[in-house]
Amino acid sequence: MKKGIHPDYREVVFQDASSDFAFLTRSTIRTKETIKWEDGNEYPLVKVEVSSKSHPFYTGKQRVLSTGGRVDRFKQKYGSMRRGGKD
């Protein structure tokens, strides 16, 4: 590996914004926020919207979205996409 071209890894806390879940790991990501961790040390903080504690696949609480009517709403809003305006 060439020296000086790879970023340095450091300890970083990732915090799930939708749940009260955070974990400490190593990353090259840069952030201005910090947080005091369980061990008493202060680490850079990265807020994420989804983690394994909040993602429906991992929690088993998947939602089924209704897709009925989406095509009709699209056609109603934008009309026919064909040239000449015929449906």
C-alpha positions as CSV (number, residue, x, y, z in Angstrom):
1,M,0.0,0.0,0.0
2,K,1.1,3.5,-0.7
3,K,1.8,5.6,2.4
4,G,-0.2,8.8,2.9
5,I,-3.1,8.1,0.6
6,H,-5.4,6.0,2.9
7,P,-7.5,7.7,5.6
8,D,-6.8,6.9,9.2
9,Y,-9.4,4.8,11.1
10,R,-10.6,6.0,14.5
11,E,-13.2,5.1,17.1
12,V,-16.6,6.5,16.2
13,V,-20.1,6.2,17.7
14,F,-23.0,5.6,15.3
15,Q,-26.4,6.5,16.8
16,D,-29.8,5.5,15.4
17,A,-32.0,8.6,15.3
18,S,-35.2,6.5,15.3
19,S,-34.3,4.4,18.4
20,D,-32.2,4.7,21.4
21,F,-29.4,2.5,20.0
22,A,-25.8,3.4,19.5
23,F,-22.6,1.4,18.9
24,L,-18.9,2.1,19.0
25,T,-16.8,1.0,16.0
26,R,-13.9,2.1,13.8
27,S,-14.5,4.3,10.8
28,T,-12.9,6.9,8.6
29,I,-15.9,9.1,8.5
30,R,-15.5,12.8,9.6
31,T,-18.0,14.6,11.9
32,K,-18.1,17.7,14.0
33,E,-20.4,16.2,16.7
34,T,-19.1,14.3,19.7
35,I,-20.7,12.1,22.4
36,K,-19.5,10.9,25.8
37,W,-19.5,7.1,25.6
38,E,-20.1,4.5,28.3
39,D,-16.4,4.2,29.1
40,G,-16.2,7.9,29.9
41,N,-14.3,8.9,26.8
42,E,-15.6,11.3,24.2
43,Y,-15.9,10.1,20.6
44,P,-17.1,11.5,17.3
45,L,-20.8,11.0,16.7
46,V,-22.5,10.0,13.5
47,K,-26.3,10.0,13.5
48,V,-28.0,7.5,11.2
49,E,-31.7,7.1,10.3
50,V,-31.8,3.3,10.2
51,S,-29.8,0.6,12.0
52,S,-30.3,-3.0,12.7
53,K,-32.4,-2.0,15.7
54,S,-34.9,0.0,13.6
55,H,-34.8,-1.6,10.1
56,P,-38.0,-3.6,9.5
57,F,-36.0,-6.5,8.0
58,Y,-34.1,-7.0,11.3
59,T,-36.9,-6.2,13.7
60,G,-39.5,-8.4,11.9
61,K,-42.0,-5.6,11.9
62,Q,-42.2,-5.1,8.1
63,R,-45.0,-2.8,6.8
64,V,-46.8,-3.7,3.6
65,L,-47.3,-0.6,1.5
66,S,-50.5,-0.3,-0.5
67,T,-49.6,0.0,-4.2
68,G,-53.1,0.0,-5.4
69,G,-54.0,3.1,-7.3
70,R,-50.5,4.4,-7.8
71,V,-50.6,3.9,-11.5
72,D,-54.0,5.5,-11.7
73,R,-52.9,8.5,-9.7
74,F,-49.8,8.8,-11.9
75,K,-52.0,8.7,-15.1
76,Q,-54.4,11.2,-13.6
77,K,-51.7,13.6,-12.6
78,Y,-49.5,13.4,-15.7
79,G,-51.9,12.0,-18.3
80,S,-50.9,9.6,-21.0
81,M,-47.2,9.5,-21.8
82,R,-47.9,8.6,-25.4
83,R,-47.4,11.1,-28.2
84,G,-50.6,12.5,-29.5
85,G,-52.4,12.4,-26.1
86,K,-54.4,9.3,-26.8
87,D,-54.8,6.7,-24.0
